[in-house]
Amino acid sequence: MLPEASTSAQIIDVAFFRILAIEMVLLIAVTSAMVFFVLKYRRKKNVVPENIEGNVLLEIIWTIIPTLLVLIIFYIGWTGFSGVRATPLKAMVIKVIARQWVWQFSYDNGKQSDILRIPVNRPVKLRLNSQDVIHGFYIPAFRIKEDCVPNMGTYLSFTANMPGTYDIFCTEYCGHGHSGMVSKVEVMTDKDFDAWYSAVTDEERKLEMQTGEKILEAYNCLDCHTTDGKTMDGPTFKGLYGSRVTVTTKGKERTILADEDYLRRSIVDPKADIVKGYSDIMPLIPVKPEELETIVAYIRALR
């Protein structure tokens, strides 16, 4: 039997075994009654047929008992369903994109992966969508499944409670590559997940560098600044981040650390701190907030 690797699995298993127990009792009761009547009223023992009249009390009993059983089963199923579908307010949201024949997971910080990485004992909400046909997102160890439908967002929420690696399958036939549409969910400790979540991969760093350089070129920043250590009309970006810089601020000379705040301030307000040895010629550049952060990350990477 698969491990109960999430709180959802525990809820589903409890509901399943309770309903299974009711069904087993009914199976034994009905089968026993069938055997009893077959033996008691067999032809050899009852040569002359006997007319049996109706019994009002018996009819009431076999109407009330099945009705109660159906209501009990409904209650068990409903409480299990509600427990799985309820989403905690502080759940971490991850976008899941399904397409023939891969899964893609996107995080709030822009990180993307073909493996679902999540922290243990932290509520997670998956926002599911498909780019082509209907897919079925299924994690057996978590006992959760939901369809990914084109142009219609669906969701799943759960809390993984056991570190480890578990399978992800597609349960809707989505083409000839359906059987190969598999992935993994990796449940990590908080420390390992935070380290992975905040780390920048070589591919992400390369993309960040390319984007930062394009923004600098678009605003003609590289006409005065260099990225290779050479001096032009403005300080070079190479090695700038983390260095000590002597500047003039409101007519007073001081030495400050070239940290992220300094870089942001120098871009949005170039007259705030004039670097010693350079003229006050930098114009105000109308960068967008997201462009500003990309430029800062680019300069930081040049240290």
N, C-alpha and C positions, 0 to 999 in steps of 0.2 A: 504494500500500500504506500502511496505517495505521502511524504511528510506534510504536516500542517504548517506550511511555511509563511502563513499570514493569518491575521485575525479573521479575515474573510473565510479562510479555509476552516477555521474552528467553528464559525457560525454555520456554514453550509453543511459540514459534517454532522453537527448536532441535529440540524433539521432533517438531514437525510436518514440518519439512524433511528430517529424517533418515528418518522413515517414508515421506515422499513420494519420496525418492531410492530407497529399497528397492522401492517400488511401481513406479516408473518402470523400474527394471532388470527386474523381473518382467514388466511389460507388454511391454517390448522382447523379452525372451527368449521369452515365450509366443507373441507375435505372429510372431516370426521362425521359431519351430518350426512354427507352423501353416502359414505360407507355404511353408517348405521341404518339408513333407510333402505339401501340396497339389500342388506342382510335381513332386516326385519320384515320387509314387505316383498320378498322374492316369491315367485310363483309357486314353488314347491311347498312353501309354508302357508300360502294363502291361495288355495285352489279356487275358492269361491270369492269373486271380487266383492269388496265392501265399499259402500258409498260413504265418503267422508264429508261431513258438513263443514262450513267455514267457521273460523274462530276469531271473533272480533278482537279479543285481547292479544292474540298472537299477531294479528295483522298490525295492530297499533305498535307492538313491540318492535317488529321488524321494519317499521317505518321510522320510528323515533331513533333507534340505535344507529342505522346507517346515516341518518341526518346529522346526529351528533358527531359521528366519526368524520364525516365530510367537513363539518365546521372546525373540528379539532385539527384536521390536516391542513385546512385553509389557514388557520391561525399560526400553526407551526411554519408553514411556507411563507406567510406574510411577514412574520417577525424576522425570519432569516433574510428575506429579500430586502426589508427595510434596513437591517443592519449592514448589508453589503452596499446598498445604494446611498446611504447617508454619507455626506462628505464633510469632514472636519473643516472649520473655518481657516485654520492655519496650514492646510495641506499644501505640499510643494506641487506645483503644476508643471507637468511635462507634456509637450505636444507629441503626438504619435501620428506619423504620416505613413500610410500603407500604399504601395504601388507594386505592380507586377515586376519582380516577385521579391521585394525587400521591405524591411521595416526601417524607419528612420525616426530617431528620437531627438527632440530639440528642447533645450533648457532655457530658462529666463536670461541667463548671462550670455546667450548666443552659442553656447557649446552644442555640438551635434555629435551623434554617435549612432552606429548600427547595433549597439548593445545597450539595453536599458540598465543603467547603473543607478541604484537608489540606496539611501541610507537605511539601516535597520532601525525599527521602532519609531519611524517618522512617517506620518500620514502622507500619502501620495495621491494625486488626482491626475489621471491621464485624459487628455482631450484627444479624441480619436477622429481621424478623417481619412478619406481615400482620394487618390488622384485619378483613379480609373474605374475599377469595378468594385463590387462588394467583397470585402475581406472579413475574416473572423479572427479577432485578437483573443488568444487563449493561453493562459498560464496554468497548466494542470496543478502544479504544487500550491497555487494560490486559490484554486477553485473559482477563478473568475473568467468570464468570457463576454465579449461584446462585439457586435458587428461594426465595421468601419464602412460607412456609406458615403458615396460621392456627394458633395454639396450638402451634407447634413452632418453636423457635429454630434457625436455621441461621447459618453464619458464612462470611466471606471474609477473607483477609489478603493484603496486598500492600505494596510499597514503591514509591511513584511516584518516578521519577528524572528527569523533565523538567517544569519549570514550564510551565504553560499551562492551557487550558480544553478539556475533553473531554466527549463526549456520554455520557449515561446513558439506556438504553432499558429498557422492559419487554418481555420475550420470551415471556410467556405471555398468551394471549388472555384478558382479564379484564373484558370488557364493551364497550359501544359506544364508550367513551372510551379504549380501549386505545391507539390510535395517538397519542393526545395525552399519554400518560403518559411524558413525557421530562423530563430535568433535565440539570444540568451538574456536573462535578467540576472544581473549580478548584485546581490545584496551585500553591502559593505558596512563596516563600522563607521561611526561618525567621523573619526579621525581620517580614515582612508578615503571616505567619500569627499570630505572637505578638501583634502589634498588634491584629489583628482579634479574636483569641480573648479578649483581656483587655478590649477596648472594650465599653462598654455603649451599646446603641442607645437612641434616644429612646423607643421602645415598651417596651423592657426597663426603662428608668429610670422611666417612668410607672407600670408595673406594680409596680416595687419601692417607689415612693413610696406607692401605694395600699395595698399590703400592710403597709408600715411604719406608716402612719397607723391602719389597722384594729387592728393589734396594740397600739398606744399607747392607742387608745380602749377596747379590751377590758380593759386593765389600769388604766384610769382615769388614765393618766399626764397626759392633757391637762387634767385638773382643776387641776393645779398648774403645768404648763408650757405655753408657747405656741409656735406655729410662725411667728408674724408679727413677732417682736421685742418684743412687749409683755411687761411684767413682772407675774408673779403670785406665788404662794407659792414658786415655784421658778424657776431661771434659764430664759430662753427658749432654745429649741433653734436658732432662727434665728441663724446666724453663730457658733454655739458651736464647731463643729469647726475646729481650726486656730488658735483664739484663745489668748491668755494668760489664765489664770484664777488668781486668788488664793484659796487654800484653806487650811484648818486641818487638819493631819494629825498625829494623836497629840499635840494640844495645841500644835503649832508651826505658825506661819504660813509659807507659801511660795507662790511663783508657778510654775505649771507649764503645759505645753502641753496643750491639750485635744485629744489625738490619739485614735486608736481604742482604745488600751489604757486611757486615762483614761475613755473613755465606757463601756467594758465594766466596768471596776472600779466606776464610780459606779452602775451598774445592779445588779450582783450583790452589791456591798458598799457600800450608800449611806452608811454611817457612816465609810468610809475617808478621804474627802476632803470636808470641809464647805465649800462655797463661801462666801466672805466676804460678809456682808450677808444671809444666809439662815439660817433655823433648821434644826436637825437633826430634821426631821419626816418625812422620806421613809421609808416602810416597805420591808421586804425583799420584792422582787417575784419570784415563782417562774417566771421566764421559761425557756423551753426553749433549748438551744444555737442551733438554727436561727432562733428568734425573736430572740435576742440579736443575731445577725449582721445580721438584717434591720433591726432598730432602729438599729444603728450605721450601716448604709448609708444609712438614711433621714435621720438627723441629719447625716451627712457631706454628703448632697446639699443640705442647707439652708444650707450655707456660702455 
